[in-house]
Amino acid sequence: GLKRAAFLILAVVADSSHGFQFLGSPALRVQRPALSVNRPSSPLSPKLRFNAPSRSGRGFLKQLRSSSTETLSDSNLKPSDDNDKDPDDYVLYDDRWVQLGLLSLLALLSDWACFAAVGGPKTWVSSFHHNPDELIDLFLFSNVISCFLFTDVSRRFGLKKSVTWAAGLMTLGCALRSGLSFLPPFDRYDWVVPDYLFEITGTILIGIAQPFFQCSPPQLSATWFGSNERALATAVCLNANQLGIATAFVVGGTMLNGKVPEALDEYLTMITFASLAVFGGTVAWFKDRPPTPPTSSAARAAKEEDARQKALAEGKDVGPFFTYPQTALSLLSNKGFLPPLAAFVASIGVTNVVSAFTSETMHRAGFVREAIIDEIGAGFQVAIMLGGILLGRYVDRTKQYKGVTLACFGLTISTLSLLGIAEGYDMNLPGWVVVSSLIALGASAGPVQPINAELAVEVTYPSDENAVEATQQLCGNFFSALLVPICVTASQLDFKILPGIGPNEDVRGDTLVLIALASVVALIFSTFNAELKREALDSHHHHE
């Protein structure tokens, strides 16, 4: 039945060098560029127009035939000279959404696998006799180590190979966590759950793989998307992991709460099936870059990468392999990089702490049913994703990185204050007010991450996008690791801020810590005044 089907899927993946290349071959499906992508004029971003090939006469047929005969070989993806190219010739390929979808699904699955037990911790503990928080810590530790290697690995082997290998590693980790009970010869054993050592090993593999999905969005956006789509694409991909956590709350809560250990086996196997399917799609359809670049900056990056790869093939010295520490120090010495880094780190810190305390916060605000609290927690994660998409699209069109970020911090401080009243003061606030505040907090604090990931790439151009995002993720995860225990301690303290309002006039210490954090970073970010270097380059070529 279902387990045999998984084995057949794995067999197909193993034969991907023929079957998947055939399925994904652009020769079977014409790769259609978008007709036009327009944005309103602004001082920093003039009106851009990306046109499809002419549709008149033999010229169109010739271009269509050329487009339809592209192969999957990266050697055929030759960038045009950005100095000689007419701005109107830049095209956006529909295939960019496939690339974005695959990377987003991989990010979603990695966090779903990491936080798989949050929806049913009691079933997990009864099965393994270990707290699921242990594996989450192990996952984050593996993630940090891998972040140090991500930039250099992806630079040496390219985005396609790096992401595909990481997807395979994650699938193997998920399979180990499910006990491999769906594969011969393991299916002959009547295992309910695997040994805990399998859980540890699988979690380490998933943690090593995740940075290749979490740190790649800015490079994917720069390589495939136009300058008026990059923030949107980065927001979708960076926040997809929040949907993974939401999935763990909803699906895990449905399958595990109050259930026997057999349900855990089915749940972990389902995650493995999903990872296997997306791995197959990655092998088949994920690519390094489009046939032609979407912007002047992408064309320049492609030329430089081609020159580097040619030097490697000829055996020339291209420098040491491990260069990330030096690159990170260079980024940290760039004053323009520090405000978006601070905003990114604060956003991760706030959302991680709120996610960790959602259950306790809702209990103090008057919610008692765990199923309802799980749904509220999932709603918070979805709000982060949707807020990132909407505000990312707005920033793409206006380039108002600073104004949007400051507005987000303002709303974050306001909603934190309201939630502090709901959980600290006995004000009998309506449930809808509390839930709406939490959703608004997710929609305001969450988008700061992708917006400032793109802003950091803009101000540090032509620095490596992967190095920029890896540095932000490293700093964000490290800061969160320090912030969470601080907030745990502070949550035991209550402070009387406005005496006389009610019988329990207090605000918890963790709420005050987050309000102080958001306020200080907002003040720091208000000093931001760096040039958008990448946008200036793309705008210059479009002015010519």
Helices and strands as residue ranges (DSSP letters): H 2-14, H 19-24, G 26-28, H 57-68, G 74-76, G 87-89, H 95-114, G 116-119, H 121-128, H 133-157, H 159-177, G 186-188, H 196-209, H 211-214, H 217-224, H 230-238, H 240-256, H 261-285, H 296-313, H 324-332, H 338-364, H 370-398, H 401-424, H 431-445, H 448-460, H 465-490, E 494-495, E 507-508, H 509-525, H 533-543
